[in-house]
Amino acid sequence: MTISSCYEATDLEGNSDGTDCSGTYTPRAAGEPRRQVTLDKAATLHKPGSTLEVRMARGRAHELSGYALGTWLTVTGLILAPFLALSLSFRASARDGTFSHNGDYVLLFIAAEFAALVLGVLVGVVVSIAIALFALFG
């Protein structure tokens, strides 16, 4: 995507919604036409004429982001961890024929939540560093 302008975006109520940029998107596939698109929530104000690698979703461009990936991974882990602990607890109870009240599954739940947070932060940092190095040397 080649940037033509960046501006502060607002939502329907007039509140700040981050930075959006408009520009020309050139698809990688040969034969597809170039078209005008909007880059949602750009990381920074990009200079007109600069080129960015973006991903398209629903007709809008999105910048590669370690922060977004880390957030997605963390939220997914935080949502799935309670179901994992509960399902393992039910499985153990069904196998033994008794309802287990020990704290093993509570500890599993806490460990899974903590692992989701740590994994999300680590992935976000590593991907952000990789994107920065790719932009610097690539």
Backbone as a chain_set.jsonl record, in Angstrom:
{"seq": "MTISSCYEATDLEGNSDGTDCSGTYTPRAAGEPRRQVTLDKAATLHKPGSTLEVRMARGRAHELSGYALGTWLTVTGLILAPFLALSLSFRASARDGTFSHNGDYVLLFIAAEFAALVLGVLVGVVVSIAIALFALFG", "coords": {"N": [[0.847, -1.163, 0.0], [0.61, 2.158, -0.883], [0.938, 5.119, 0.753], [-1.181, 7.949, 0.748], [-2.318, 9.929, 2.353], [-2.619, 10.682, 5.885], [-4.703, 10.777, 8.767], [-6.432, 11.873, 11.762], [-8.836, 9.764, 12.965], [-12.347, 9.605, 13.723], [-15.032, 8.247, 15.703], [-18.572, 7.398, 15.44], [-19.723, 9.003, 17.414], [-18.029, 11.107, 17.557], [-15.694, 10.787, 18.983], [-12.157, 10.251, 19.421], [-10.64, 7.871, 17.3], [-8.217, 6.779, 16.719], [-5.559, 6.622, 14.264], [-6.073, 6.88, 10.843], [-5.214, 6.003, 7.503], [-5.16, 6.826, 4.05], [-4.791, 5.457, 0.783], [-3.195, 3.863, -2.061], [-3.745, 0.55, -2.891], [-1.877, -2.171, -3.941], [-2.356, -5.238, -5.208], [-0.767, -8.453, -4.625], [-1.161, -10.54, -6.382], [-0.932, -11.149, -9.833], [-2.528, -9.268, -12.388], [-4.717, -8.318, -10.948], [-6.532, -5.331, -10.219], [-5.241, -2.117, -9.139], [-6.339, -0.294, -6.255], [-8.11, 2.221, -4.339], [-7.824, 2.362, -0.848], [-8.518, 2.267, 2.718], [-6.433, 2.469, 5.502], [-6.894, 1.036, 8.496], [-6.57, 2.196, 11.801], [-3.707, 2.944, 11.986], [-0.29, 2.409, 12.975], [1.375, 4.625, 13.335], [1.581, 8.085, 12.249], [1.983, 7.962, 8.952], [4.265, 8.959, 6.412], [3.291, 10.699, 3.442], [3.506, 8.912, 0.404], [5.06, 6.861, 1.394], [5.6, 3.309, 1.619], [3.786, 0.493, 2.685], [3.427, -2.813, 4.01], [0.46, -4.518, 4.009], [-2.519, -6.219, 5.178], [-5.549, -7.312, 3.778], [-8.941, -7.042, 4.764], [-12.308, -7.396, 4.583], [-12.482, -5.3, 2.727], [-10.898, -3.295, 3.797], [-7.69, -2.098, 4.768], [-5.2, -3.456, 6.917], [-2.573, -2.963, 9.145], [0.395, -4.887, 9.756], [0.838, -6.183, 12.984], [2.383, -6.685, 16.042], [1.36, -6.155, 18.531], [-1.427, -6.375, 18.144], [-1.62, -9.098, 17.488], [-0.622, -10.266, 19.853], [-2.58, -9.361, 21.666], [-4.881, -10.605, 20.619], [-4.179, -13.316, 20.971], [-3.9, -13.42, 23.777], [-6.513, -12.756, 24.716], [-7.976, -14.866, 23.575], [-6.798, -17.047, 24.901], [-7.475, -16.398, 27.57], [-10.205, -16.679, 27.464], [-10.55, -19.369, 26.743], [-9.239, -20.846, 28.76], [-10.787, -21.173, 31.272], [-12.778, -22.954, 30.356], [-11.246, -25.148, 29.61], [-10.162, -26.0, 32.114], [-12.564, -26.578, 33.485], [-13.688, -28.583, 31.853], [-11.77, -30.617, 32.083], [-12.019, -31.13, 34.802], [-14.668, -32.098, 34.92], [-14.314, -34.393, 33.371], [-12.571, -35.918, 34.955], [-14.22, -36.273, 37.173], [-16.316, -37.759, 36.062], [-14.988, -40.071, 35.392], [-14.175, -41.097, 37.878], [-16.545, -41.255, 39.201], [-17.279, -39.618, 41.219], [-17.675, -36.284, 42.487], [-15.034, -34.199, 42.229], [-13.514, -32.19, 44.599], [-11.065, -31.106, 44.962], [-8.256, -28.813, 44.788], [-6.823, -28.98, 42.45], [-7.736, -28.442, 39.833], [-8.456, -25.822, 40.01], [-5.957, -24.686, 40.382], [-4.889, -25.42, 37.91], [-6.515, -23.852, 36.265], [-5.702, -21.248, 37.085], [-2.983, -21.384, 36.369], [-3.251, -21.721, 33.586], [-4.48, -19.302, 32.848], [-2.464, -17.487, 33.576], [-0.426, -18.432, 31.884], [-1.571, -17.805, 29.404], [-1.539, -14.993, 29.49], [1.265, -14.455, 29.694], [2.221, -15.741, 27.369], [0.862, -14.288, 25.4], [2.013, -11.711, 25.726], [4.736, -12.29, 25.211], [4.63, -13.273, 22.54], [3.595, -11.012, 21.264], [5.698, -9.147, 21.683], [7.907, -10.428, 20.415], [6.964, -10.658, 17.746], [6.593, -7.948, 17.156], [9.267, -7.05, 17.275], [10.338, -8.601, 15.206], [8.906, -7.574, 13.01], [9.831, -4.928, 13.055], [12.578, -5.348, 12.561], [12.418, -6.509, 10.018], [11.365, -4.366, 8.589], [13.479, -2.625, 8.826], [15.716, -3.952, 7.682], [14.659, -5.248, 5.496]], "CA": [[0.0, 0.0, 0.0], [1.319, 3.429, -0.935], [0.174, 6.092, 1.537], [-1.372, 9.279, 0.163], [-2.524, 10.853, 3.469], [-3.024, 10.123, 7.173], [-5.536, 11.718, 9.516], [-7.015, 11.364, 12.994], [-10.192, 9.291, 12.702], [-13.304, 9.703, 14.823], [-16.142, 7.312, 15.589], [-19.859, 8.034, 15.173], [-20.009, 10.002, 18.44], [-17.034, 12.17, 17.48], [-14.532, 10.467, 19.817], [-10.971, 9.849, 18.677], [-10.62, 6.441, 17.003], [-6.892, 6.434, 16.228], [-5.084, 7.203, 13.01], [-6.374, 6.163, 9.601], [-4.484, 6.501, 6.338], [-5.719, 6.396, 2.774], [-3.755, 5.268, -0.217], [-3.425, 2.926, -3.155], [-3.366, -0.822, -2.597], [-1.469, -2.949, -5.105], [-2.385, -6.659, -4.844], [0.389, -9.264, -5.028], [-1.528, -11.392, -7.519], [-0.873, -10.462, -11.122], [-3.791, -9.098, -13.081], [-5.724, -7.638, -10.134], [-6.348, -3.884, -10.33], [-4.918, -1.307, -7.966], [-7.546, 0.41, -5.815], [-7.99, 3.089, -3.173], [-8.28, 1.723, 0.383], [-8.239, 2.961, 3.973], [-5.679, 1.697, 6.493], [-7.502, 1.234, 9.807], [-5.769, 2.264, 13.024], [-2.28, 2.876, 11.67], [0.572, 2.473, 14.149], [1.843, 6.011, 13.433], [1.279, 8.899, 11.071], [2.936, 7.612, 7.905], [4.517, 10.027, 5.45], [2.745, 10.451, 2.103], [4.463, 8.289, -0.507], [5.697, 5.688, 1.991], [4.993, 2.04, 1.241], [3.584, -0.415, 3.807], [2.829, -4.109, 3.732], [-0.801, -4.608, 4.736], [-3.416, -7.343, 4.911], [-6.888, -6.822, 3.487], [-10.068, -7.735, 5.38], [-13.574, -6.691, 4.362], [-12.277, -4.095, 1.945], [-10.075, -2.317, 4.499], [-6.319, -2.561, 4.989], [-4.763, -3.522, 8.311], [-1.129, -3.049, 9.265], [0.893, -6.008, 10.545], [1.034, -5.653, 14.327], [2.654, -7.629, 17.115], [0.434, -5.825, 19.612], [-2.734, -6.959, 17.822], [-1.501, -10.551, 17.595], [-0.518, -10.579, 21.279], [-3.889, -9.137, 22.277], [-5.774, -11.67, 20.167], [-3.762, -14.557, 21.62], [-4.209, -13.314, 25.203], [-7.968, -12.829, 24.913], [-8.385, -16.228, 23.253], [-6.369, -17.903, 26.008], [-8.247, -16.086, 28.773], [-11.56, -17.213, 27.286], [-10.531, -20.831, 26.672], [-8.681, -21.473, 29.968], [-11.798, -21.691, 32.203], [-13.447, -24.121, 29.78], [-10.301, -26.261, 29.692], [-10.126, -26.49, 33.495], [-13.869, -27.156, 33.821], [-13.877, -29.846, 31.13], [-10.906, -31.631, 32.695], [-12.618, -31.47, 36.088], [-15.82, -32.971, 34.639], [-13.808, -35.677, 32.879], [-12.066, -36.662, 36.115], [-15.367, -36.635, 38.004], [-17.057, -38.827, 35.392], [-14.182, -41.297, 35.43], [-14.163, -41.622, 39.252], [-17.907, -41.407, 39.703], [-17.485, -38.672, 42.319], [-17.331, -34.909, 42.137], [-13.769, -33.872, 42.876], [-13.481, -30.829, 45.13], [-9.703, -30.678, 45.256], [-7.868, -27.571, 44.133], [-5.955, -29.193, 41.294], [-8.272, -27.806, 38.63], [-8.37, -24.376, 40.245], [-4.566, -24.354, 40.082], [-4.761, -25.529, 36.461], [-7.153, -22.652, 35.728], [-4.821, -20.099, 37.346], [-1.788, -21.545, 35.535], [-3.621, -21.493, 32.18], [-4.693, -17.86, 32.687], [-1.14, -16.871, 33.63], [0.283, -18.807, 30.656], [-2.156, -17.029, 28.304], [-1.012, -13.631, 29.593], [2.69, -14.452, 29.379], [2.378, -16.1, 25.959], [0.407, -13.149, 24.609], [3.032, -10.651, 25.792], [5.942, -12.748, 24.515], [4.376, -13.31, 21.099], [3.482, -9.627, 20.819], [7.028, -8.526, 21.662], [8.726, -11.081, 19.385], [6.456, -10.28, 16.429], [6.908, -6.527, 16.966], [10.698, -6.957, 16.974], [10.543, -9.159, 13.861], [8.38, -6.608, 12.02], [10.761, -3.792, 13.031], [13.805, -5.766, 11.866], [12.088, -6.683, 8.61], [11.23, -3.022, 7.998], [14.794, -1.998, 8.836], [16.648, -4.635, 6.781], [13.987, -5.857, 4.356]], "C": [[0.893, 1.228, 0.0], [0.434, 4.493, -0.295], [0.043, 7.408, 0.778], [-1.639, 10.318, 1.25], [-2.916, 10.09, 4.722], [-3.772, 11.202, 7.951], [-6.048, 11.043, 10.779], [-8.467, 11.001, 12.721], [-11.059, 9.479, 13.943], [-14.403, 8.671, 14.602], [-17.446, 8.09, 15.382], [-20.215, 9.122, 16.182], [-19.012, 11.151, 18.43], [-15.805, 11.952, 18.346], [-13.37, 10.021, 18.943], [-10.944, 8.332, 18.51], [-9.274, 6.02, 16.42], [-6.579, 7.118, 14.916], [-5.466, 6.301, 11.85], [-5.561, 6.792, 8.484], [-5.206, 6.027, 5.084], [-4.58, 6.285, 1.772], [-4.155, 4.241, -1.248], [-2.889, 1.556, -2.78], [-3.04, -1.534, -3.904], [-1.438, -4.419, -4.692], [-1.128, -7.393, -5.326], [0.086, -10.092, -6.265], [-1.527, -10.579, -8.806], [-2.267, -10.376, -11.737], [-4.879, -8.427, -12.268], [-5.478, -6.136, -10.187], [-5.943, -3.23, -9.013], [-6.188, -0.562, -7.566], [-7.251, 1.25, -4.579], [-8.56, 2.364, -1.962], [-7.958, 2.623, 1.573], [-7.518, 2.001, 4.899], [-6.26, 2.022, 7.858], [-6.461, 1.234, 10.91], [-4.279, 2.043, 12.755], [-1.454, 3.023, 12.946], [1.064, 3.9, 14.395], [1.319, 6.797, 12.24], [2.357, 8.603, 10.039], [3.077, 8.774, 6.932], [3.869, 9.691, 4.115], [3.842, 9.935, 1.167], [5.153, 7.071, 0.071], [4.9, 4.435, 1.632], [4.935, 1.123, 2.455], [3.076, -1.756, 3.305], [1.595, -4.225, 4.61], [-1.517, -5.899, 4.384], [-4.806, -6.755, 4.718], [-7.926, -7.691, 4.191], [-11.298, -6.862, 5.224], [-13.381, -5.34, 3.687], [-11.452, -3.02, 2.621], [-8.707, -2.942, 4.78], [-6.01, -2.522, 6.477], [-3.263, -3.747, 8.333], [-0.746, -4.28, 10.079], [1.256, -5.477, 11.92], [1.269, -6.774, 15.324], [1.716, -7.414, 18.285], [-0.931, -6.478, 19.371], [-2.699, -8.483, 17.957], [-1.421, -10.981, 19.058], [-1.843, -10.418, 21.992], [-4.862, -10.237, 21.903], [-5.454, -12.984, 20.875], [-4.118, -14.544, 23.108], [-5.701, -13.467, 25.458], [-8.472, -14.238, 24.632], [-8.015, -17.181, 24.387], [-7.176, -17.663, 27.276], [-9.682, -16.602, 28.67], [-11.556, -18.736, 27.341], [-10.057, -21.513, 27.958], [-9.75, -21.958, 30.952], [-12.518, -22.932, 31.665], [-12.541, -25.347, 29.806], [-10.294, -26.852, 31.1], [-11.441, -27.165, 33.877], [-14.077, -28.494, 33.12], [-12.989, -30.954, 31.694], [-11.44, -32.063, 34.051], [-13.811, -32.403, 35.896], [-15.373, -34.351, 34.163], [-13.307, -36.534, 34.039], [-13.213, -37.111, 37.012], [-16.155, -37.787, 37.377], [-16.305, -40.144, 35.457], [-14.228, -41.938, 36.81], [-15.559, -41.861, 39.798], [-18.192, -40.507, 40.891], [-17.117, -37.279, 41.83], [-16.098, -34.513, 42.927], [-13.774, -32.413, 43.323], [-12.056, -30.36, 45.412], [-9.327, -29.465, 44.414], [-7.0, -27.742, 42.908], [-6.449, -28.437, 40.07], [-8.338, -26.289, 38.777], [-6.942, -23.914, 39.946], [-4.299, -24.428, 38.575], [-5.357, -24.292, 35.784], [-6.256, -21.432, 35.896], [-3.569, -20.18, 36.48], [-2.094, -21.276, 34.068], [-3.856, -20.017, 31.913], [-3.349, -17.127, 32.66], [-0.353, -17.175, 32.355], [-0.261, -18.027, 29.457], [-1.63, -15.603, 28.315], [0.45, -13.557, 29.169], [2.917, -14.751, 27.895], [1.951, -14.952, 25.053], [1.425, -12.026, 24.579], [4.277, -11.064, 25.016], [5.75, -12.76, 23.0], [4.286, -11.893, 20.547], [4.827, -8.944, 20.698], [7.886, -9.112, 20.546], [8.262, -10.673, 17.986], [6.741, -8.81, 16.148], [8.376, -6.326, 16.614], [10.974, -7.479, 15.559], [10.047, -8.2, 12.785], [9.309, -5.409, 11.908], [12.057, -4.153, 12.292], [13.563, -5.965, 10.372], [11.973, -5.327, 7.9], [12.582, -2.349, 7.888], [15.707, -2.62, 7.775], [16.0, -5.166, 5.511], [13.624, -4.834, 3.368]], "O": [[1.828, 1.322, 0.796], [-0.683, 4.738, -0.75], [1.019, 7.923, 0.233], [-1.236, 11.472, 1.103], [-3.473, 8.994, 4.647], [-3.499, 12.393, 7.803], [-6.097, 9.817, 10.87], [-9.246, 11.85, 12.289], [-10.559, 9.506, 15.067], [-14.676, 8.269, 13.471], [-17.42, 9.303, 15.173], [-20.932, 10.064, 15.846], [-19.143, 12.082, 19.224], [-14.955, 12.838, 18.441], [-13.572, 9.48, 17.856], [-11.195, 7.594, 19.462], [-9.193, 5.02, 15.707], [-7.248, 8.07, 14.514], [-5.209, 5.097, 11.878], [-5.258, 7.984, 8.525], [-5.793, 4.946, 5.07], [-3.545, 6.937, 1.906], [-5.305, 3.805, -1.302], [-1.727, 1.414, -2.398], [-3.824, -1.504, -4.853], [-0.578, -4.814, -3.904], [-0.507, -6.997, -6.312], [0.962, -10.321, -7.098], [-2.052, -9.467, -8.857], [-3.074, -11.298, -11.615], [-5.882, -7.999, -12.838], [-4.325, -5.705, -10.199], [-6.258, -3.72, -7.929], [-7.016, -0.234, -8.415], [-6.272, 1.018, -3.87], [-9.657, 1.81, -2.032], [-7.226, 3.605, 1.45], [-7.936, 0.855, 5.067], [-6.138, 3.151, 8.333], [-5.578, 0.377, 10.948], [-3.68, 1.081, 13.236], [-1.88, 3.689, 13.89], [1.158, 4.332, 15.544], [0.694, 6.24, 11.338], [3.52, 8.957, 10.234], [2.111, 9.487, 6.665], [3.888, 8.536, 3.691], [4.956, 10.457, 1.146], [5.776, 6.312, -0.671], [3.697, 4.493, 1.377], [5.923, 0.987, 3.176], [2.378, -1.825, 2.293], [1.678, -4.049, 5.826], [-1.168, -6.581, 3.42], [-5.193, -5.814, 5.411], [-7.812, -8.917, 4.214], [-11.321, -5.72, 5.683], [-14.038, -4.36, 4.036], [-11.313, -1.926, 2.074], [-8.588, -4.148, 4.998], [-6.501, -1.657, 7.202], [-2.744, -4.613, 7.629], [-1.475, -4.675, 10.988], [1.909, -4.439, 12.03], [0.463, -7.697, 15.44], [1.32, -8.367, 18.957], [-1.516, -7.062, 20.282], [-3.637, -9.085, 18.479], [-2.072, -11.945, 19.461], [-2.201, -11.244, 22.832], [-5.586, -10.749, 22.757], [-6.36, -13.684, 21.327], [-4.586, -15.55, 23.64], [-6.104, -14.235, 26.331], [-9.309, -14.752, 25.373], [-8.82, -18.021, 24.786], [-7.523, -18.61, 27.982], [-10.3, -16.925, 29.684], [-12.46, -19.335, 27.923], [-10.44, -22.653, 28.217], [-9.633, -23.083, 31.438], [-12.83, -23.85, 32.423], [-13.018, -26.465, 30.003], [-10.407, -28.067, 31.264], [-11.433, -28.213, 34.523], [-14.587, -29.437, 33.725], [-13.414, -32.106, 31.773], [-11.329, -33.234, 34.416], [-13.954, -33.386, 36.622], [-15.984, -35.361, 34.514], [-13.585, -37.732, 34.099], [-13.178, -38.216, 37.554], [-16.608, -38.687, 38.084], [-16.912, -41.209, 35.565], [-14.311, -43.16, 36.928], [-15.726, -42.602, 40.767], [-19.248, -40.625, 41.511], [-16.347, -37.119, 40.883], [-16.121, -34.494, 44.157], [-14.009, -31.511, 42.519], [-11.865, -29.318, 46.039], [-10.009, -29.137, 43.443], [-6.487, -26.76, 42.372], [-5.647, -27.849, 39.344], [-8.282, -25.56, 37.787], [-6.744, -22.869, 39.327], [-3.57, -23.6, 38.029], [-4.775, -23.751, 34.843], [-6.069, -20.665, 34.952], [-3.135, -19.174, 35.919], [-1.282, -20.666, 33.372], [-3.471, -19.518, 30.855], [-3.128, -16.253, 31.821], [0.309, -16.294, 31.806], [0.509, -17.629, 28.583], [-1.308, -15.056, 27.26], [0.828, -12.694, 28.376], [3.718, -14.083, 27.243], [2.606, -14.675, 24.048], [1.678, -11.447, 23.522], [4.816, -10.27, 24.245], [6.623, -12.302, 22.262], [4.837, -11.603, 19.485], [5.08, -8.238, 19.721], [8.526, -8.366, 19.806], [9.092, -10.373, 17.128], [7.095, -8.455, 15.024], [8.696, -5.515, 15.744], [11.743, -6.88, 14.808], [10.702, -8.033, 11.757], [9.559, -4.918, 10.807], [12.568, -3.362, 11.499], [14.417, -5.623, 9.554], [12.423, -5.164, 6.766], [12.815, -1.58, 6.955], [16.394, -1.9, 7.051], [16.696, -5.498, 4.552], [13.045, -5.156, 2.331]]}, "num_chains": 1, "name": "protein.A"}
